[in-house]
Amino acid sequence: MAQDVVCIANYLLSKDMSKSLFNKNLVRKNGRSFYEGNARLNKYLHLAQNIYIAKTGEKLFSEDLYAYDNGAVAPSVQTNYSILLSRNEVSTLPGDIQSYLDKIYAVFENATLDELIELSHEDSEWVDKHHHYAKADQRMDSLSRVEEYRKQYSDIIMVMDRMTV
C-alpha cells in the first residue's frame, strides 16, 4: 500500500540529525533559486520512488511527482519544506518502509546536490515531461516505466539488498 509522501519526507528529514543535508542554504541552478535541502529531499523522494517501483512494481507513495527544471518534485513537500523542516514528527511508517528508507538515505547521503539532480535528469519520464509549460503536463507517470527502472536501478537494488543499516 502506497504511503503518504509527507510521512516519508518527515522520516528522511529525521535521519539528518546534524541538519546539514536538509538545510535552508539558498542555491541557484538551471536559472532557478531554491533551498538546497528542499531540492535534495525531493531528489531522495524521486529516487526512492523509482527504485521502489523497480523493486516491487508498486509506488512507494501515492502523490504524483512533477518534472521541474532541477528534477522531479513532490509538490506538497516542495511547498511545505520550511514547515516540515521545523517539525519533529514521529514516524508511523511500517518497519519495512523505514528499513528501505534507511538504505536510500545511506546510499545517497554523500552525493552532492549536482549528482542528485543529474540522477533525477536521467529518468526518461522526467526527460519526456520537463519541457512542458503547464503543470498538468509535467505530471510524471513513473509506474509506466517499471521495466525500464528495473534495468536502470538494478545495481543500486543489488547494493541495497546486501546492506545492513
N, CA, C and O of each residue as an XYZ file, in Angstrom:
660
protein
N       0.839     -1.190      0.000
C       0.000      0.000      0.000
C       0.883      1.253      0.000
O       1.810      1.367      0.802
N       0.593      2.168     -0.886
C       1.391      3.392     -1.000
C       1.267      4.237      0.261
O       0.195      4.350      0.856
N       2.381      4.818      0.648
C       2.470      5.648      1.847
C       2.212      7.118      1.494
O       2.162      7.493      0.323
N       2.054      7.922      2.518
C       1.911      9.363      2.344
C       3.294      9.983      2.152
O       4.199      9.718      2.944
N       3.470     10.793      1.128
C       4.775     11.355      0.811
C       5.298     12.258      1.927
O       6.509     12.333      2.136
N       4.422     12.934      2.635
C       4.852     13.805      3.735
C       5.418     12.965      4.880
O       6.395     13.368      5.511
N       4.827     11.814      5.154
C       5.364     10.914      6.188
C       6.749     10.424      5.791
O       7.648     10.332      6.627
N       6.914     10.115      4.523
C       8.218      9.669      4.033
C       9.230     10.804      4.132
O      10.361     10.595      4.572
N       8.826     12.003      3.726
C       9.718     13.163      3.821
C      10.119     13.409      5.270
O      11.293     13.647      5.555
N       9.161     13.354      6.182
C       9.467     13.547      7.612
C      10.464     12.509      8.106
O      11.369     12.834      8.875
N      10.306     11.271      7.672
C      11.224     10.228      8.099
C      12.640     10.527      7.596
O      13.606     10.427      8.352
N      12.753     10.890      6.327
C      14.075     11.218      5.775
C      14.677     12.424      6.490
O      15.871     12.433      6.787
N      13.871     13.430      6.766
C      14.355     14.611      7.486
C      14.888     14.228      8.867
O      15.882     14.789      9.329
N      14.237     13.288      9.513
C      14.662     12.877     10.866
C      16.014     12.166     10.856
O      16.688     12.115     11.884
N      16.415     11.624      9.724
C      17.696     10.922      9.617
C      18.875     11.897      9.651
O      19.980     11.520     10.040
N      18.643     13.134      9.249
C      19.697     14.153      9.177
C      19.797     14.889     10.507
O      19.338     16.023     10.645
N      20.400     14.226     11.470
C      20.487     14.777     12.830
C      21.240     16.110     12.873
O      20.902     16.980     13.676
N      22.240     16.277     12.034
C      23.046     17.496     12.047
C      22.406     18.629     11.240
O      22.881     19.765     11.273
N      21.342     18.319     10.526
C      20.655     19.307      9.663
C      21.588     19.877      8.595
O      21.427     21.019      8.164
N      22.556     19.077      8.178
C      23.498     19.544      7.152
C      23.040     19.204      5.741
O      23.354     19.938      4.804
N      22.308     18.113      5.567
C      21.837     17.735      4.229
C      20.562     18.474      3.856
O      20.445     19.024      2.761
N      19.622     18.478      4.768
C      18.338     19.130      4.526
C      18.358     20.481      5.238
O      17.937     20.609      6.388
N      18.855     21.471      4.523
C      19.117     22.785      5.104
C      18.344     23.866      4.347
O      17.527     23.576      3.474
N      18.621     25.103      4.703
C      17.987     26.238      4.022
C      19.020     27.094      3.292
O      18.842     28.304      3.152
N      20.091     26.470      2.833
C      21.078     27.197      2.034
C      20.469     27.505      0.677
O      19.983     26.605     -0.009
N      20.495     28.758      0.294
C      19.933     29.176     -0.981
C      20.948     28.919     -2.092
O      22.103     29.334     -1.993
N      20.515     28.239     -3.144
C      21.375     27.955     -4.293
C      20.640     28.349     -5.563
O      19.424     28.540     -5.570
N      21.410     28.465     -6.638
C      20.824     28.784     -7.936
C      21.365     27.805     -8.967
O      22.576     27.690     -9.155
N      20.448     27.096     -9.637
C      20.822     26.140    -10.670
C      19.764     26.158    -11.759
O      18.571     26.284    -11.481
N      20.212     26.030    -13.000
C      19.295     25.996    -14.141
C      18.321     27.171    -14.136
O      17.148     27.017    -14.479
N      18.815     28.340    -13.744
C      18.003     29.550    -13.764
C      16.995     29.668    -12.636
O      16.126     30.539    -12.683
N      17.086     28.819    -11.626
C      16.142     28.828    -10.511
C      16.884     28.947     -9.187
O      17.954     28.364     -9.013
N      16.308     29.712     -8.245
C      16.842     29.805     -6.885
C      15.939     28.999     -5.966
O      14.714     29.054     -6.084
N      16.547     28.247     -5.047
C      15.784     27.383     -4.160
C      16.658     26.945     -2.994
O      17.875     27.130     -3.007
N      16.012     26.358     -1.982
C      16.756     25.818     -0.856
C      17.417     24.505     -1.270
O      16.771     23.609     -1.813
N      18.699     24.416     -1.005
C      19.452     23.207     -1.331
C      18.804     21.968     -0.703
O      18.651     20.942     -1.367
N      18.428     22.063      0.568
C      17.840     20.923      1.266
C      16.507     20.489      0.701
O      16.189     19.300      0.695
N      15.724     21.445      0.227
C      14.435     21.139     -0.389
C      14.659     20.325     -1.661
O      13.990     19.317     -1.885
N      15.590     20.761     -2.479
C      15.890     20.035     -3.713
C      16.433     18.644     -3.391
O      16.046     17.658     -4.017
N      17.325     18.575     -2.417
C      17.905     17.278     -2.027
C      16.794     16.324     -1.560
O      16.759     15.164     -1.970
N      15.902     16.808     -0.715
C      14.812     15.974     -0.217
C      13.948     15.470     -1.374
O      13.578     14.297     -1.407
N      13.631     16.341     -2.307
C      12.815     15.930     -3.446
C      13.539     14.939     -4.352
O      12.897     14.072     -4.944
N      14.857     15.048     -4.471
C      15.610     14.058     -5.252
C      15.617     12.712     -4.532
O      15.501     11.671     -5.178
N      15.751     12.715     -3.204
C      15.657     11.467     -2.437
C      14.293     10.819     -2.670
O      14.200      9.611     -2.891
N      13.240     11.631     -2.619
C      11.893     11.099     -2.842
C      11.756     10.521     -4.244
O      11.194      9.441     -4.425
N      12.267     11.237     -5.224
C      12.201     10.776     -6.614
C      12.924      9.450     -6.775
O      12.374      8.501     -7.334
N      14.140      9.386     -6.291
C      14.924      8.157     -6.426
C      14.323      7.021     -5.605
O      14.296      5.875     -6.055
N      13.844      7.330     -4.406
C      13.205      6.304     -3.580
C      11.974      5.745     -4.288
O      11.734      4.538     -4.268
N      11.203      6.619     -4.906
C      10.009      6.180     -5.639
C      10.399      5.268     -6.811
O       9.848      4.178     -6.968
N      11.346      5.724     -7.623
C      11.732      4.952     -8.810
C      12.338      3.601     -8.446
O      12.027      2.590     -9.075
N      13.192      3.581     -7.444
C      13.834      2.325     -7.041
C      12.798      1.384     -6.439
O      12.849      0.175     -6.668
N      11.868      1.924     -5.679
C      10.797      1.102     -5.107
C       9.931      0.512     -6.224
O       9.566     -0.663     -6.175
N       9.608      1.316     -7.214
C       8.842      0.825     -8.365
C       9.615     -0.291     -9.067
O       9.042     -1.316     -9.437
N      10.917     -0.083     -9.248
C      11.752     -1.102     -9.895
C      11.756     -2.395     -9.092
O      11.744     -3.486     -9.662
N      11.773     -2.271     -7.786
C      11.878     -3.432     -6.901
C      10.545     -4.162     -6.733
O      10.515     -5.392     -6.692
N       9.447     -3.415     -6.638
C       8.160     -4.017     -6.272
C       7.084     -3.932     -7.356
O       6.104     -4.676     -7.317
N       7.263     -3.033     -8.319
C       6.218     -2.808     -9.315
C       5.094     -1.929     -8.797
O       4.074     -1.761     -9.464
N       5.280     -1.363     -7.599
C       4.270     -0.505     -6.984
C       4.903      0.811     -6.552
O       6.122      0.922     -6.423
N       4.043      1.806     -6.332
C       4.521      3.099     -5.851
C       4.804      3.056     -4.351
O       4.071      2.429     -3.586
N       5.870      3.727     -3.947
C       6.187      3.899     -2.528
C       5.200      4.873     -1.897
O       4.709      4.645     -0.792
N       4.914      5.958     -2.609
C       3.956      6.959     -2.138
C       2.999      7.301     -3.271
O       3.321      7.154     -4.450
N       1.823      7.759     -2.886
C       0.760      7.957     -3.863
C       0.826      9.294     -4.607
O       0.334      9.390     -5.732
N       1.415     10.311     -4.012
C       1.448     11.626     -4.669
C       2.276     11.560     -5.946
O       3.336     10.936     -5.986
N       1.772     12.213     -6.982
C       2.499     12.269     -8.247
C       3.686     13.208     -8.133
O       3.647     14.202     -7.407
N       4.732     12.878     -8.858
C       5.886     13.759     -8.997
C       5.699     14.592    -10.259
O       5.022     14.185    -11.203
N       6.319     15.772    -10.247
C       6.238     16.674    -11.399
C       7.645     16.988    -11.878
O       8.569     17.126    -11.077
N       7.796     17.100    -13.179
C       9.099     17.305    -13.808
C       9.432     18.790    -13.854
O       9.023     19.492    -14.779
N      10.175     19.272    -12.857
C      10.626     20.656    -12.809
C      12.048     20.730    -13.370
O      12.668     19.701    -13.634
N      12.552     21.932    -13.547
C      13.853     22.129    -14.186
C      15.000     21.390    -13.503
O      15.895     20.878    -14.175
N      14.978     21.333    -12.188
C      16.074     20.697    -11.452
C      15.736     19.279    -11.004
O      16.323     18.773    -10.048
N      14.808     18.648    -11.681
C      14.445     17.272    -11.388
C      13.017     17.154    -10.891
O      12.268     18.130    -10.844
N      12.662     15.939    -10.525
C      11.295     15.654    -10.086
C      11.026     16.242     -8.704
O      11.916     16.318     -7.857
N       9.776     16.654     -8.498
C       9.364     17.308     -7.260
C       8.004     16.765     -6.817
O       7.109     16.564     -7.639
N       7.860     16.533     -5.526
C       6.564     16.240     -4.909
C       6.024     17.584     -4.408
O       6.544     18.123     -3.431
N       4.997     18.133     -5.055
C       4.546     19.488     -4.712
C       4.234     19.718     -3.238
O       4.566     20.781     -2.714
N       3.615     18.776     -2.556
C       3.265     19.018     -1.153
C       4.503     19.108     -0.266
O       4.484     19.778      0.766
N       5.571     18.437     -0.666
C       6.823     18.517      0.089
C       7.567     19.800     -0.284
O       8.054     20.515      0.591
N       7.651     20.083     -1.556
C       8.353     21.286     -2.011
C       7.732     22.552     -1.413
O       8.447     23.423     -0.919
N       6.429     22.648     -1.458
C       5.716     23.836     -0.977
C       5.812     24.003      0.535
O       5.878     25.126      1.035
N       5.820     22.899      1.254
C       5.791     22.945      2.721
C       7.130     22.607      3.361
O       7.179     22.259      4.541
N       8.208     22.705      2.607
C       9.525     22.305      3.100
C       9.890     22.988      4.423
O      10.312     22.316      5.364
N       9.738     24.288      4.504
C      10.120     25.008      5.727
C       9.319     24.533      6.933
O       9.861     24.428      8.034
N       8.053     24.249      6.739
C       7.210     23.753      7.831
C       7.666     22.358      8.237
O       7.811     22.068      9.425
N       7.894     21.493      7.249
C       8.346     20.127      7.537
C       9.678     20.146      8.282
O       9.895     19.356      9.201
N      10.551     21.037      7.885
C      11.874     21.129      8.496
C      11.800     21.538      9.968
O      12.643     21.137     10.771
N      10.801     22.329     10.315
C      10.687     22.823     11.686
C      10.008     21.822     12.625
O      10.007     22.020     13.840
N       9.438     20.766     12.081
C       8.744     19.768     12.900
C       9.666     18.619     13.264
O      10.688     18.394     12.616
N       9.295     17.905     14.294
C       9.962     16.658     14.663
C       8.900     15.572     14.747
O       8.541     15.113     15.831
N       8.407     15.172     13.588
C       7.335     14.178     13.524
C       7.853     12.791     13.867
O       8.946     12.411     13.447
N       7.076     12.040     14.624
C       7.394     10.652     14.927
C       6.859      9.801     13.781
O       5.726      9.986     13.339
N       7.671      8.877     13.308
C       7.293      8.071     12.156
C       6.192      7.076     12.487
O       6.218      6.405     13.518
N       5.237      7.003     11.593
C       4.188      5.985     11.678
C       4.319      5.012     10.507
O       3.405      4.234     10.231
N       5.454      5.061      9.827
C       5.675      4.186      8.682
C       5.943      2.757      9.148
O       6.534      2.546     10.207
N       5.507      1.778      8.358
C       5.809      0.379      8.695
C       7.324      0.147      8.729
O       8.082      0.840      8.050
N       7.750     -0.824      9.519
C       9.176     -1.113      9.697
C       9.901     -1.420      8.397
O      11.048     -1.009      8.226
N       9.258     -2.134      7.475
C       9.930     -2.460      6.214
C      10.161     -1.209      5.369
O      11.159     -1.122      4.653
N       9.263     -0.256      5.445
C       9.425      1.011      4.708
C      10.536      1.831      5.362
O      11.354      2.429      4.663
N      10.572      1.864      6.693
C      11.645      2.568      7.382
C      12.999      1.974      7.010
O      13.952      2.710      6.753
N      13.086      0.667      6.982
C      14.337     -0.001      6.612
C      14.743      0.356      5.186
O      15.912      0.628      4.915
N      13.776      0.352      4.285
C      14.036      0.737      2.893
C      14.562      2.174      2.835
O      15.543      2.446      2.143
N      13.920      3.089      3.551
C      14.334      4.496      3.544
C      15.693      4.690      4.205
O      16.458      5.565      3.799
N      16.002      3.885      5.218
C      17.333      3.930      5.833
C      18.402      3.631      4.782
O      19.457      4.264      4.758
N      18.120      2.673      3.930
C      19.068      2.306      2.876
C      19.157      3.396      1.807
O      20.247      3.706      1.327
N      18.036      3.967      1.441
C      18.047      5.087      0.477
C      18.911      6.212      1.030
O      19.757      6.762      0.324
N      18.693      6.547      2.291
C      19.456      7.617      2.930
C      20.954      7.292      2.900
O      21.770      8.142      2.545
N      21.304      6.071      3.272
C      22.712      5.660      3.310
C      23.351      5.680      1.924
O      24.511      6.068      1.782
N      22.615      5.272      0.918
C      23.154      5.232     -0.450
C      23.429      6.637     -0.976
O      24.425      6.850     -1.667
N      22.564      7.595     -0.661
C      22.662      8.920     -1.275
C      23.181     10.030     -0.367
O      23.326     11.164     -0.824
N      23.466      9.744      0.901
C      23.837     10.831      1.812
C      25.143     11.528      1.438
O      25.331     12.689      1.801
N      26.031     10.872      0.739
C      27.296     11.509      0.346
C      27.272     12.086     -1.064
O      28.269     12.635     -1.534
N      26.142     11.960     -1.731
C      26.010     12.525     -3.078
C      25.853     14.042     -2.986
O      25.189     14.554     -2.085
N      26.462     14.739     -3.912
C      26.284     16.188     -3.971
C      24.913     16.495     -4.569
O      24.285     15.628     -5.176
N      24.463     17.716     -4.396
C      23.195     18.119     -4.993
C      23.268     17.999     -6.514
O      22.311     17.556     -7.149
N      24.394     18.388     -7.096
C      24.545     18.269     -8.551
C      24.422     16.819     -9.006
O      23.805     16.540    -10.035
N      25.000     15.903     -8.252
C      24.899     14.484     -8.605
C      23.454     13.998     -8.499
O      22.993     13.232     -9.346
N      22.749     14.434     -7.476
C      21.351     14.034     -7.314
C      20.484     14.598     -8.437
O      19.599     13.912     -8.949
N      20.739     15.837     -8.814
C      19.990     16.438     -9.924
C      20.289     15.679    -11.215
O      19.387     15.413    -12.009
N      21.541     15.340    -11.416
C      21.911     14.576    -12.612
C      21.198     13.222    -12.641
O      20.707     12.808    -13.691
N      21.137     12.533    -11.505
C      20.417     11.261    -11.433
C      18.932     11.455    -11.742
O      18.324     10.640    -12.436
N      18.362     12.523    -11.232
C      16.960     12.823    -11.497
C      16.750     13.085    -12.993
O      15.743     12.676    -13.569
N      17.700     13.761    -13.601
C      17.606     14.082    -15.030
C      17.812     12.858    -15.921
O      17.509     12.918    -17.112
N      18.314     11.761    -15.381
C      18.484     10.533    -16.156
C      17.192      9.733    -16.269
O      17.131      8.769    -17.032
N      16.170     10.112    -15.531
C      14.884      9.427    -15.586
C      14.178      9.823    -16.884
O      13.880     10.999    -17.096
N      13.914      8.857    -17.741
C      13.305      9.172    -19.042
C      11.898      9.748    -18.890
O      11.435     10.476    -19.768
N      11.217      9.437    -17.799
C       9.900     10.047    -17.570
C      10.067     11.546    -17.308
O       9.259     12.348    -17.777
N      11.100     11.925    -16.568
C      11.393     13.349    -16.359
C      11.770     13.996    -17.698
O      11.296     15.086    -18.019
N      12.612     13.328    -18.463
C      13.047     13.864    -19.762
C      11.841     14.153    -20.649
O      11.787     15.187    -21.314
N      10.873     13.236    -20.656
C       9.685     13.408    -21.505
C       8.776     14.544    -21.044
O       8.052     15.116    -21.859
N       8.801     14.880    -19.759
C       7.816     15.831    -19.217
C       8.357     17.202    -18.844
O       7.569     18.137    -18.705
N       9.660     17.364    -18.678
C      10.152     18.609    -18.072
C      10.079     19.837    -18.970
O      10.174     20.952    -18.457
N       9.918     19.694    -20.251
C       9.861     20.868    -21.129
C       8.454     21.446    -21.274
O       8.272     22.456    -21.953
N       7.480     20.832    -20.659
C       6.104     21.330    -20.763
C       5.910     22.543    -19.862
O       6.507     22.647    -18.790
N       5.068     23.447    -20.319
C       4.821     24.677    -19.583
C       3.742     24.484    -18.514
O       3.911     24.926    -17.377
N       2.646     23.830    -18.869
C       1.531     23.651    -17.937
C       1.868     22.567    -16.915
O       2.388     21.508    -17.269
N       1.569     22.841    -15.653
C       1.896     21.899    -14.594
C       1.254     20.536    -14.840
O       1.880     19.505    -14.595
N       0.020     20.522    -15.319
C      -0.655     19.242    -15.572
C       0.127     18.382    -16.561
O       0.106     17.154    -16.474
N       0.807     19.020    -17.485
C       1.592     18.287    -18.481
C       2.949     17.838    -17.937
O       3.645     17.050    -18.577
N       3.323     18.336    -16.763
C       4.588     17.949    -16.130
C       4.415     16.765    -15.182
O       5.390     16.276    -14.612
N       3.170     16.303    -15.011
C       2.909     15.173    -14.099
C       3.557     13.922    -14.661
O       3.335     13.546    -15.812
N       4.359     13.288    -13.827
C       5.107     12.109    -14.246
C       4.312     10.836    -13.940
O       3.684     10.720    -12.888
N       4.352      9.902    -14.865
C       3.706      8.600    -14.692
C       4.811      7.556    -14.549
O       5.096      6.806    -15.482
N       5.419      7.519    -13.383
C       6.573      6.652    -13.152
C       6.227      5.172    -13.250
O       7.077      4.370    -13.636
N       5.002      4.795    -12.910
C       4.623      3.383    -12.996
C       4.691      2.851    -14.426
O       4.824      1.645    -14.635
N       4.600      3.735    -15.397
C       4.667      3.293    -16.792
C       6.083      2.857    -17.184
O       6.283      2.341    -18.284
N       7.049      3.055    -16.314
C       8.456      2.773    -16.622
C       9.036      1.620    -15.795
O      10.254      1.538    -15.641
N       8.204      0.740    -15.266
C       8.661     -0.321    -14.351
C       9.825     -1.109    -14.933
O      10.868     -1.234    -14.292
N       9.663     -1.634    -16.126
C      10.715     -2.478    -16.711
C      11.994     -1.677    -16.967
O      13.100     -2.178    -16.759
N      11.839     -0.464    -17.406
C      12.997      0.409    -17.629
C      13.734      0.677    -16.320
O      14.963      0.616    -16.274
N      12.986      0.973    -15.257
C      13.590      1.233    -13.957
C      14.280     -0.006    -13.398
O      15.312      0.103    -12.736
N      13.719     -1.178    -13.660
C      14.357     -2.411    -13.179
C      15.763     -2.541    -13.747
O      16.681     -2.968    -13.047
N      15.933     -2.181    -14.994
C      17.266     -2.217    -15.617
C      18.126     -1.067    -15.099
O      19.280     -1.262    -14.719
N      17.552      0.124    -15.091
C      18.298      1.320    -14.719
C      18.824      1.263    -13.292
O      19.939      1.716    -13.031
N      18.052      0.720    -12.373
C      18.420      0.738    -10.958
C      18.850     -0.628    -10.424
O      18.928     -0.813     -9.210
N      19.126     -1.578    -11.301
C      19.458     -2.939    -10.853
C      20.691     -2.962     -9.952
O      20.716     -3.700     -8.966
N      21.709     -2.172    -10.271
C      22.917     -2.157     -9.433
C      22.634     -1.585     -8.043
O      23.120     -2.106     -7.039
N      21.852     -0.520     -7.995
C      21.522      0.083     -6.694
C      20.690     -0.895     -5.868
O      20.908     -1.039     -4.665
N      19.749     -1.559     -6.506
C      18.916     -2.533     -5.795
C      19.786     -3.654     -5.233
O      19.594     -4.082     -4.095
N      20.737     -4.124     -6.027
C      21.630     -5.196     -5.570
C      22.427     -4.733     -4.339
O      22.554     -5.478     -3.367
N      22.951     -3.529     -4.382
C      23.703     -2.987     -3.244
C      22.793     -2.848     -2.019
O      23.174     -3.236     -0.915
N      21.596     -2.298     -2.216
C      20.682     -2.102     -1.092
C      20.252     -3.433     -0.482
O      20.084     -3.532      0.734
N      20.073     -4.451     -1.314
C      19.668     -5.763     -0.806
C      20.758     -6.376      0.087
O      20.468     -7.183      0.970
N      21.985     -5.988     -0.152
C      23.107     -6.515      0.643
C      23.410     -5.680      1.882
O      24.189     -6.100      2.738
N      22.802     -4.505      1.980
C      23.093     -3.589      3.087
C      22.411     -4.031      4.380
O      21.309     -4.581      4.383
N      23.105     -3.770      5.453
C      22.502     -3.868      6.782
C      22.662     -2.507      7.435
O      23.773     -2.089      7.759
N      21.574     -1.839      7.619
C      21.609     -0.482      8.172
C      20.972     -0.489      9.535
O      20.893      0.553     10.185
